[in-house]
């Protein structure tokens, strides 16, 4: 993995937002890291550490105030086709059924949906475990199922890079664990470069190859940790001594900062 | 293993209500009827019962206190006066008012929704047009109605314009609120796909505003009827507003009340039609219980 050039590169990136009252808030400062091909990278940090800003910078939705962001070696200046996004809330469209929501990016980008795309959307629904729900209304689905639809929607245009902004944080604890394992399965079947934002230490460790621990206000990279857990992972991974050691280490990192 | 989250809790919902009355009856021995049934029945017919009760009380008060009919006619007198007017006369007046109300309503809808989109998307338009819209809304249209009639002549045009002026503002404001209520994530999704801006409006913002638009249209139907009546008060030789004015000036108060009753009915029917249209065209925009 290290021999290949990075898929995403952050070089000394800083982001400052001007507020209406004339003051400025620095969301992130001197953030530098690389993400390799098909790597699963989790960004972990307290609220207000600019995690969502990182995601929006990669997506090209905002331009960095300082530094440089590259995807495949070219600077990010606008949204690109290689990227799919899953948000914290499913934000599905209630006027379409499940299949209509999955094919929505196609309809929205190109104005029409071909039969080939519809077939592809059905495959993706099968992948996320919702093959029997393609003609169901959105409000007939549970929160976890809605987030599955949102994942299928993000995969429709076959992006190389999947950006996930705390996608399971609005779900209950049991559904959340289930969805984490589902995501691992999907990622194994369809390898992607994933940037996964979370504030849950177990979730980050269960899913990621590497974890970036951020500090708050302004967000800086505190530490980048290689997760020393083998794959495939399951809920039993959470019981391994290595898991507890690394989780405790991250907890200390986060709390020593707040105490300082 | 693709077993997804458990199916939606449909089975769980089914048993409850059917068994509840029995529980209630056993819980309170000695009552003749299960109390739940009365509650359900009352809940169902409450609007009709309230209305009927009011009419009966009104009729009783009018008879008992011998209120003169030119002050407050009894419902029976109003009904009799209404039936005394030939059906063709009613149809003529109803159609005159309905036509103006519908034209004003249609014009307000056609102008207000694109206007709301323009105000939402252009800061310049919002800065220039919005103050003017608020000034128009703050102007008592009733007061300038005679001026409008003088300016635009004695055709349908001034009546439609008056109706439009009374109707359009709530549609603009409510639609704009709906357009801005779209979740930020969906706009980001649209930007990340680099979709044309027009599709952001047509595919995301306008559909999201649909529940707001229907609420606005419901309010607008009643305002349109008010607008048509205001216009008829100023200058008309037909219409329900004219009919009420005319009846009052000849001291036929029960007949004026009959005109008022027809007017209210017209308003209610239009209001209901918008609700039905929402059920037909956008059932997803209604709360689950209302489908």
Boltz contact constraints between the chains, C-beta under 6 A:
constraints:
  - contact:
      token1: [A, 59]
      token2: [B, 192]
      max_distance: 6.0
  - contact:
      token1: [A, 61]
      token2: [B, 188]
      max_distance: 6.0
  - contact:
      token1: [A, 61]
      token2: [B, 191]
      max_distance: 6.0
  - contact:
      token1: [A, 79]
      token2: [B, 191]
      max_distance: 6.0
  - contact:
      token1: [A, 79]
      token2: [B, 192]
      max_distance: 6.0
  - contact:
      token1: [A, 79]
      token2: [B, 194]
      max_distance: 6.0
  - contact:
      token1: [A, 85]
      token2: [B, 192]
      max_distance: 6.0
  - contact:
      token1: [A, 87]
      token2: [B, 185]
      max_distance: 6.0
  - contact:
      token1: [A, 91]
      token2: [B, 183]
      max_distance: 6.0
  - contact:
      token1: [A, 91]
      token2: [B, 185]
      max_distance: 6.0
  - contact:
      token1: [A, 91]
      token2: [B, 186]
      max_distance: 6.0
  - contact:
      token1: [A, 94]
      token2: [B, 284]
      max_distance: 6.0
  - contact:
      token1: [A, 95]
      token2: [B, 207]
      max_distance: 6.0
  - contact:
      token1: [A, 95]
      token2: [B, 284]
      max_distance: 6.0
  - contact:
      token1: [A, 105]
      token2: [B, 193]
      max_distance: 6.0
  - contact:
      token1: [A, 108]
      token2: [B, 193]
      max_distance: 6.0
  - contact:
      token1: [A, 108]
      token2: [B, 195]
      max_distance: 6.0
  - contact:
      token1: [A, 108]
      token2: [B, 199]
      max_distance: 6.0
  - contact:
      token1: [A, 108]
      token2: [B, 203]
      max_distance: 6.0
  - contact:
      token1: [A, 109]
      token2: [B, 193]
      max_distance: 6.0
  - contact:
      token1: [A, 109]
      token2: [B, 195]
      max_distance: 6.0
  - contact:
      token1: [A, 129]
      token2: [B, 2]
      max_distance: 6.0
  - contact:
      token1: [A, 129]
      token2: [B, 4]
      max_distance: 6.0
  - contact:
      token1: [A, 140]
      token2: [B, 8]
      max_distance: 6.0
  - contact:
      token1: [A, 142]
      token2: [B, 5]
      max_distance: 6.0
  - contact:
      token1: [A, 144]
      token2: [B, 5]
      max_distance: 6.0
  - contact:
      token1: [A, 145]
      token2: [B, 5]
      max_distance: 6.0
